[in-house]
Amino acid sequence: MGRSHIAAALGIASFGLLITVHLISQLGLPNVGFFHFKHVSEDTAASPNQIPLSFPGFQPDASDEGPAHLLGVGKADITGPVVEINLMGYADPKQVGSGLRQRLYSRAFIVGSIDRPEERIVYLVLDTQSGDTAVRYGILEGLKELGAEYRFYGRNNVAVTGTHSHSGPGAWLNYLLPQITSKGFDRQSYRAIVDGAVLSIKRAHESLAPGSLSIGETQIKDANINRSPFAYLANPEDERKRYEHEVDKKMTMLKFQMAEDGKDIGVLTWFPVHGTSMLGNNTLISGDNKGVAAILLEKDMQSSVGGSKNFVAGFSQANVGDTSPNVLGAYCEDGSGDKCNFEDSTCGGTSQPCHGRGPMFRQHDQGAASCFEIGRRQYAGARALYQSLNTGGEVLHGPIRSFHTYRDFSNFTFQHPNGSVVTTCPAALGYSFAAGTTDGPGAFDFTQNDTGTPDASPVWAIVRNFLREPSEAQKACHDPKPILLDVGEIERPYLWTPNIVDIQILRIGQLFIIVSPGEATTMAGRRWKEAIASSASTLLSSSPPFSTRNDQSSIVVLGGPANSYTHYIATEEEYRIQRYEGASTLYGPHTLNAYINATSFLLPYLFRPSGSPDPLDPGPEPPIHTNVSYNFNPSVRFDRAPFFKHFGQVLQDVSPTYRRADTVRVRFVGANPRNNLRLEGTFVAVEHLNNGAWIRVREDSDWDLIYRWRRTNTVLGTSEVEVDWETGETGVEGGLYRMRYFGDAKSLGGDVEAFEGVTGIFRVD
């Protein structure tokens, strides 16, 4: 979650909460980090950084042959307003959408029992910053509205995960804190996600057919690093020695294959890397590096012999908390070129000059080239792993189970692994939360690694106390975190962050999927997965059909942030260091062990007999704020073409010829794209003349076609659209082309009318 929320919240304290949410969003505050589609021709299997591994585990016996499950995949557009809405992730109120780099999608994966239709799970991968309480509620309500056929999908078996992209439109979250910099809650942004997610599930449901699942893993060594190694080193040395890297390099893949024709309909992968390749100064909507990877693999497989024409690739997050795509490390952008201070990521004592560098950082393109490259590396690893699964991998067999419940982590008491009884705390954020990370430095005089008595100005304690002064009990509960925002105890005008958290695990035979509402750090995720794997393997050993096999080991993955957004989950050792991840661990030092306890305690529920009643207490329901949230984002008033011009008119036309690798740039008389999101459609397209017919070859889903919109006169309501096509050196056929723009203009009376614009014809040589 973004550190500019700190500056916004402190400003609110200065002027009064109810009056100034809108005003604070207008202030210039520093960036924070919470939270070219081109043909790839190289042989991905030969890359030294993608190493397919054999997956230890069950080998299918003769009785396992044939389809084991009902499988379905679906994909739908969830691209919300691409202009005039604050982007969700860095929480910088100045980072307002100005166009579209690549459309956002919901990708749905359904696995069910062939014989028992009630035994199903749904795993959603959204191109969003996270899951969300209100979004999940809206999706479940939408499924109910689809009728009795969809009665099998509900609270227990639907997981809503986000890829953690920091480049999507915001203003859709349930709690107040992330709403501050996005000027509240925008229903259009919210409905785009909810409706698209429901549509993706509907498409997956309609595609259900018998098939088989195989699973495997690979190592991708060049797509992530640890951005908080000083905190990671606080973990016990003997524990760290068990692992080769400071972040998990493993990608796990689940392959969906149809029984009828042998076609592969999709893959679902887990790999941890932050969606912060696109920088805080980017204002174009995209799914960041995982969005790139997904589109690359989908286009590849849809044109391959073994893939279906509707192939869906889900690139889910894993234990992402302390990972970064800026793989060259963090340097001082103050002219010195020095590395940032190791302990607190400062340069000359301040956080602002310290920035992580992506692989293409020298290109001043708001991170676009680095984003594509990190996405390409994930795609390459996934492609090599997919090929290896065609001849190997482990087949999943066994029952489909799931559970979901809520737990109140403001006061969750449990037995610690050391035998003591401990309690979690009402949510609070520490001073180092405001310092940010190397992916997005924070504000003012805040620094990371700030424990005990904070180093920042005492003024911040005065401002904090205006919002809510934490009690001595709250301070003691969070110790050694110095509390900057006591967010879990502020309820004016409604809750700032969740105290009620989602507890969910999905099971497919020997595979267990931890659905995490927070960003688990590398070591936190390892401990959580290890705890579940140990318990699950014990339970499998006495559970048919696994009890009759030679190997009863389980496979465990972690996906998130999902269902809600509970910030970070650090280990107790990392928490004591109080870098950004520890300061953003909401419920105190025992947060990780609380999640492990809550999920492990319910794990036997996944081994209940088929058809048994559902005895699980759903827990305390979280509040839904969609009908009470404020919205200070103005609606579109009207659009108007300049005098003596019309909507769609070409203002800057093409040149007669271009060479490959040139950028084709055109401009049109435009209208506000918020009038029509054109979901499942496109704002712009490139068409190729082929045998006398114009064939669309590029649209909004393509990385190399860029749509920008700008208001030219607010009073008159005029605007322009600029379109760039980065042709690239490969993947573009020579010949004749033209570009087309699709828009919708709103009249003074409120009517919206569609229009088109088309350029002249040009040649690409």
N, C-alpha and C positions, 0 to 999 in steps of 0.2 A: 504494500500500500504506500501511497505517496507521502513524502515528508512535507510537501507544501500544505498538506492538511494541518500540520502544526502551525504554520504561519497563519493560515486561515482561521483556525480555532482560536489562536491567541488574539487575533484581531477582533473576533467576535466578542471575546471577553472584554475588550477595551470599549466597545461601542454598544454592547447589549445584544444578546443572542438573537432574539426574535426579529429585531429590526435590521440587522446587518449581514445576514447570510448572503444577500444579493451583493451588497457593497464589497464584502471581503473578496468575492469572486473576481472583482474587477482589479484588485491590486496586483502589481507586478511582483510575483514571488518566485523563489528559485525552484529548480526542477527537483523531482524526487523519483524514487523507483520502488513502489510497493509491488509494491505489490508486483535478374531480368529473365521473366520466363524465357529461357533459351534452351535449345536442344542440347542435351548432354550426351556427348557421343563416346566418352571414354568408357573403358571396360571397368565398371565399378567393382567387379569381383576381384580385380587385380590390385586394387588400392591397398597399400600397406597399413592404412589406418582403419580399415574395416575387416575384422577377423571373425568369420563365422565360427561358432563353437558348437561342439556336440552338447546336447542338453541331457544331463544324467537323469534317469528316471525310468518310468515304465516303458516296456516295449509291448506293443499290442500283440495279444495272442490270437489264436484262430477265432475265438468267440467274439473278438472285437472288430472283425471285418464288417464292412457295410456302414451305412450312415448311422451316426451316433446321436445327432441332435437336429432340431429344427433351427435353421439359420436364416437371418435376414439382415440386410444393410440398407441404409437410406441416407440421402444427403439433401439438404435444403438451404436456401439462402437466408442469412440472418443479418444482412448488412443494413444497419440503421442509418440515421442521418449522417451523411458524409461531410456536411458543412455546418458551421455555426453552433456545434456542440463540442464541449470540452472532451478531449481524449481521456480514456480511462487507463490509468497505470502510473504515470509519472505525477499526476495530480498537480500539474502546473496550470493555473487558470489562464495563462497566455497561450497554452497549446490547444488551439481551437481548430477543428477540422476545416480543411480547405479543398478537399477532393479525395480521390480514390486511387490507390495503387493496386489493390487486389481485393476482390469481394470476400466477405466472411461467410462461413458456413457452419451449420450443425451437421455432424456426422453421427448416425445412430447405428448401433450394433445390437442385434437381438439374438440371444441363444436360448433355446427352449427344449423341453422334453418332447419327443415324438409322441409319446403315449399320454402324457399328462399336460394339457394346455395351460394349467395354472402354474406350472413350474417353468418360469421364464425370468430372464434378466434383460435389462436395457442399459447399455453403457453409452452415454452421450459424450462426444468431444466437440465442444463449442470453441470457435475462434474468438474467445473473450478472455478478459483478465482472470476470471474465476467463475465458479458457480455462484449462486446467490439464493437466499432464502425465498424471496418473492418470485424470482424466476422459476425456481423449482415448483413452488406452489402453483404458479400460472400454468406450467406444463402439465402438472397432475390434473388440474381443473380442465384443461383443454382435452386431455385424453378421456376424461369422463364424458365430455360433450360429444365425442365421436361415437358413443353408443355402446351397446352391450358387447360387441365384438372385441372391445378394448378393455374389458373389465379385468383382464389379467395383468394389467400394468398399473402399478400404484406405488404407494409410499415405500414399501419394502424393497422393491426390485428395480427402481429407476434411479440411476446415478447420473448426476449432471456435473460434468467436469469442464474446466476451461483450460485452454492451451497456455494461458498466462501472457497473451499478447498485450503489449502496452500501447498498441496503435489502433484500438477500436474506439468507436464513439461511446461515451459514458452516459451518465444520468439515468441508469436503469437499476441501481442497487437499492436494497431495502433499508439500510441503516443510514443515519444522518452523516457520519464522518466522511464517507466517500462522496456524498452528495454536495458537500460544501463547494468544492472547486468546480463542479459541473453545474452549478446554479440550480441544484435540486434534482427533481425526478421528472424525466421526460417520457411521456407515455408512448410516443412514437418509437423511441429508442427501445423501450421495454417490450412493446408488442412485436417488434421485428424479431427479437431473440426468441420470445415465447412461441410465437406462431410458427417461425421457421423450425424450431426444435420439435414441435408437435408434428409438423409436416414431415420432417425427417423420420420420426418414429412411425408415422403412418406409412411412408414408403417402405421402410424396413419391414413392417408388419405385412404389407401386401406382397413382399417378395419372399416370405417365409417358405422354405422348402427343405427337405432332408439333405443333410450334408455332414461333413466332418471337420473337426478343428485340429490343427497341429500347431505346436508351439516350439520356439527355439530362441536362441539369443546370439548376439554378436557384440564385439567391442568396437566402439567408435572413439578413437583416441584424440581427435583433433577438433571437437565441436563444443567443448565446455572446459572451464577451469573453476577453481574455488576462489570466490571473491573475498572471503574472510578466513584466510588460512591461519591467522593468529588465533582466532577462536577455535578453529578445528584442532589446532595443536594442543589445546587445553584438554582434549579427550585423552583417556589413559593411553600410555605409550604401547602397552601390550595389545590393546584393542586396535590402535592405528596400524600396528605391524601386520595385522591380518589382511590388510588391504594394500594393493599396489598404488592406488591413486587417492588423492584428497577429495575427489568427486567420483561418483559411479560413472563408469564409461560403458556400462552394459545397456544395450537395447534389447528388450524382449518383444517378440512378435507373435501374435496369434493370427493364423491364416484360416480363412473361411473358404471351404471348397464344396461345391454342389455335387451331390451324388449322381444326378441324372446325366449331366454332360461333362462332369469333371472340371468345369470352369471354376476359377477362383473369383469370388465376388468381392473380396475385400481383405484388408489386413488391419489389425489394431496393434499399435506399438506403444511402448513406454520407454521414455528416455528423458533424463533431467537436464534441461538447459533453459535459462530465463528467456522470456520473450522480450528482451531489451536490446536486440540488434539495431532496430530503428531507434534513433536517439530522441532525446527530449525536445529537440527543435524540429522534429518531423511533424507535419500536420496532415499527412495523407493516410487514409485508412488502409490497414492491411492486417493480415494474420501473423505478421512477423515471421521468424524463421520456420516455425512449424507449419504455418500456412503455406509457405513456399514448398517445403518438403512434401506436404500432402498433395498439392496440385501437380508437382513434378511426377510423383509416383502414379497418381491417378491417370494422367495423360499417357504416361508410358504404358501402364497395364491395359488401359482401354484400347490401345492399338496393338497389343501383343496377342499371340496365339492362345495363351493360357488364361488370359484375363477376360472378364465379361465387359460388355460395353458400358455398364453402370458400376464399374469397379469403384469402391470407396476405401480411402486410406485414412485411418485415424492415427494422428501423432499426438498421443496423450503425454502429459507431464508425469513426472515421478517425484522423487525426493529432490525438489528443485531449489529449496530455500537459499542455499549459499552458493549456487552455481551461477556462472556468467557465460554468455556467448562471446565476450570480449577477450579472446583467447591469448592475445599478446601481452596481457597484463595491464596494470594501472600505472599511469604516468602523470606527472605534473604538467598541466597545460598552462604554465605561467612563463614560458620562454626558457626555462632551465632544462627541460627534457628529462629531469631526474625521475626515478621511481618514487611513488608515494611512500610515506612512512608506513612501515610494516604493521605496527601495532594499531594505529588509528586511521590510516588512509588519509593523512593530511599532507599538505604542502605548505611549509612555513607556518604551521600551526592552525591552518584553516582547511575545511573540507572542500570548498568550492572548486579549487583548481584540479582536483584529483579525478581523473576520468579513465575508465577502462578503454582499451583499444581493440576493436575488431580486426579481422584479418585484412580488411581493405580500408583501414582507418584514414589513409592519406587521401582518399577520394572524398571531397567535401560534398556529400550527397545525402546528409542526414542519416547516414548509416545504411543506405539502400544496398550498396554493393556487398558490404559485410553481411547484411541480412540474407541476401540471396546465397552467399557462399556458405554460411552456416546451415541454411536450409538444404543446400545441395549436398553438403557432407552427411546430413541425416538421411536424405534421400538415397545417397550412394550406399550407405551402410544398410539401409532397409532393403534396397534392391538386391544387394549381395546376399543378405540373410534370406530373403524370399526365394532366391534361386536355390540356396542350400536346403530349404524346406521342401523343395520339390523332390528331393531324393532322401531326405532324412527328417529329423525332428521327432518330437514326441506327440502322440495322438492323445487327445483328451477324451476320457470316458467317465461316465458316472453321473450322479444326480446334479440337478441345478437347484441351488438354494440361495437364499439371501436374507438379510435382516437389516432393518433400519429402526433406530430409535433416537430420541433426543435425551440429552443429559444436560443438567444445569451446572456449568463449570464455574459459576460464581461461588460455589461452596460444595465441591465434590470431594467427599472423604473416602479414602481407600488405603489399603495396606501397601506401603512402599516396598520395593524389592529387598531393602535392607531389614524389613520386619517392622519398622515404625509405622504409625498411622499418621498420614499427612492429608492436607486439604488444599485444593486449588483456591484461587482468589477471584473476585470480580475483575473484569478486564481492565487493564491499564497499560499505557504506553510509556516507555522510559525516555529520558533525555536523548539518548543516542538514536532513537527513532527519527528525530528531527535532523540528525546529521546526514542521513541518507547512506548511499552505498557508492561504490566506484562506478556502477551502472548509471547512477543519477544522484549526484551530490545534493546535500540538503541546504539548510537555511542558516543565516545569521552566524552565531558563534558556537553552534553545537558541533560536537565531535563524537566519533565512535569510541568505544572502550571507555565509557564514562560511568563509573560505578560509585556507590557511596554518596558523598557530598558532591553534587555536580559541579563541573568546571565552568559552566555557562553563567551568564549574568544572573544575579539574584532577582532581577526584574521579572524573569520568566516565572519564578515561584509566586510572585505577587499576581501576575496575570493568570497563572494556573489556578490559584486559590479563588479568583473571581468566578471562574467556571465551576469548580468544585474543589475544595481542599480535601485531599485524601486523609482519612482518619489514621491514627497511629496503628491501629490493627491492620489497615490496608497497606501501610508502608512496611510493616513488619512481614506481612504475608508475601510481598513482592521483593523483599530484600534479597540481593544487593541492588536491585533496580531502583534508581531514583525516579519517582513518578513525575512525568510531565503532564500527562492527560489522564485523568481518572475516568476514562471513557465508559467503563462498564457500570458506573454509578450516576451518569448524567442522563436524565430522561426528559429534558426540555429541549425542543418541543416533542421529541420522541427519541427512542434509544439511539445512541451514537454508534455502538458496535454490539455484536451478539454476545450474550452470556450463555444462551442455550445453543448447544452444538450438536451437529449430526454425527451419529455413530452408525457406520454402515460397512458391511463386507458382503461381497458377492462371491459365490462359489460355482465353478464349473468342474466337476469331478475333482481332480487333484490340484486344480488352480484356484487360488484364493486372491481376490482383489480387494485390498484395503482402499476404501474411498475416504480420502483425507480432506477435511474442510480447511486445513491450513497448509502452509508451505513448510513441509518438514525439511530440515537441513540434511546434508548427506549422512552424517552419523546418526541423526535421529531416525531417519528412514531405515537405515540398516538395522538399528536396534528393534524398531517396530516390526519390520518384516521378519527378523530372526525370531522374535517372540511368538508371532503368529505361526511361523513355519514349524517351530518346535511343538507347539500345542496341536497344530493341525496334523502333523505326522503321527503323533501319539493317538489321536482320535481315528486317523485313517487305518491304523494297524488293527483296529477292532471293528472296522466298518466294511461290509461287503460292497463291491467285489474286491476292494483293495486288500482286505485282510488275507486273501488267498494268494497274493502276489509276493514275489521275492523282495520287492522294494516298495515301501509304503511312504516314501518321501513326498512332500508337498512342494508346490511351486507357489511363490508369493510375489505379487507385484503391488506397488502403491501408486495410486492415481489421484491427482488433485492439482490445484485447490478445487474442491467440489462441494456442491449442494449449498454451501454458504461461503463466507470468507472470514476466517478467524485469524488472519495474518500469519504469524510464523510459529513453528514448533522446533525449538532448539533443545539440545541436551542440557542437563543440569550444569555440566562443566562449561559449555558454551554460554549458557545463561549468565554465569558468574563473570564472564568477560565483558558482557554488555556492549558488544558491537551491535550493529543494526538489527541483526536477526534475533539476538537475545533480548534487546530492548523492545522488539515487536512481538515477543512471545507473550500473549495476552494474559494468561491465567496464572502467572507466577512460575517459580522454578520447577514445579512438579507437573507442568503441562504435558510433557511427553509421556511420563509414566501414567498420567491419568488416562490419556488416549489408549495406551497399551493395556491398562487394566480394564477399561470399559469394553474394548473390542475382544480381548481374550476371554473375559467373563462370559460373553455371549456366543463364543465360538461353537460350543456344543449345539446351539440352536441350528447350525448349518448341517447337523447330522441327524436331525429328526426324521422319522419315517415319512414316506410319501403320504399325502392326504391327511396328515395329523393337523389338529386345530392350531390356530395361531395364538399362543399364550403370551406373546411378548408385549409388555407394556409400552405403548408408543412414547411415553414420557411427556414432559411439559411442552406444549405447543409454543413455538416462537411467534412473536407478533408479526403481522403483515402490514406494511405501511403504505401500500400502493395508493390507497384512497385518502391518506392524510398527509402525504409528503408534499412539500412545497415545490413549486416549479417557477423559476424566474427566467427561463429561456423564452424569449418572445417568439410568437408564431410568425409565419410568413404573412405579411400584410397584402402585398400584391407584387406582380411583375409587370414590367413595361419595356418594350423595345425602344431604343433611341429614336429620335425624330428621323423620318425618312428611311428607317430600316425595319426589318421584320425578324421575328424569332427564328433562329436557325440559320440566318444569313451568315455567309462566310466573310469574316473580317480579315483573315490572313490565310491565303490559299497555299496550296502545295507548289513546289517547284516541279518542273517537267520530269526530272530524273534524280535518283538518289543511288548511292552505292551502298552495299551492305555495310553495316556498322554505323551508318548515318542515323540521325534522329530526325524524323518527320514531325514538324510542329505546325499546327493549324489553330485558328481561333474562330469562334462563332458568337453571334448574339445569343445570350443564354437566358435561362430562368432558374430560379432556386430549385435545386434537386430535392429539397425537403417536400416539395409539392407531390412527389411521387418517387418512392424509394426504388421503383422498378425492380422489386424483388423477383427473383427467377429470370430477370432480364438483364439489360445492360444500358449504360448511359452512352457508350461509344463503341464503335466497331471498325475493324479494318476488313475490307472486302477485296477479293482477288478475282480477276476476270479469268475464267476457266471454261474453254469451249463455248464461249458466247454467253455464259451465265456468271453472275456475280455471286461468289461463294464467301461466306463469312469465315475468316481465318484468325481473327483476334477479337476479344471482347473483354469485359471488365475482370474476368477471372484470370487474365493473363498478366504476368508481372511486368512485361515490357510495354504495356499500353496504359498510359497515365492520364487521368482526368483531373483537371483543376478548375475550380469555380471561384470567381471573385466578384464582389459587389462593386460596381463602378459609380453608382450614385444612390445613396440610401433614400433620399427624398423622392427621387423620380422612380425608384424601383428597378433601375437598369443593372445588368450584369453581363459578364462575358465568361465563356468557357474556353479553356486552352487544353488541347490534346497533344500529347507526345507519344510517338511510336518509336521506341528504341529498337531498330531493326536487328542489331547484333550481327556478328560475323558468320553465324551458322543458323540453320533452321528456317531461313526465309528463302522461298523459291523466287527466282527471277520472274519478272512479268509485270503486268499492269495492275494497279491498285487504286482504291479510293477509300476515304474515311467518312464515317457517318456518325452524326450526333443525334441522340434521342432526348428530347426535353419535354417539360410540362410547365405551362405558364398559368399563374393564378391571376384572375381579373379582380378589379376593385369590388365586384359583387361576390367574390368568393368562388366562382366557377373555375375549374382547372381544365385546361385544354392541351392535348398533346400536339407536338410538332416535331419535325425532323429537319436536319441540315445535312448536306452532302458536299464534299469537296470536289475539285476537279480530279481528273485521272492523272496518275503519275506512274513512272516506271522505276522499278528497282532492278539494278544490274548486278 
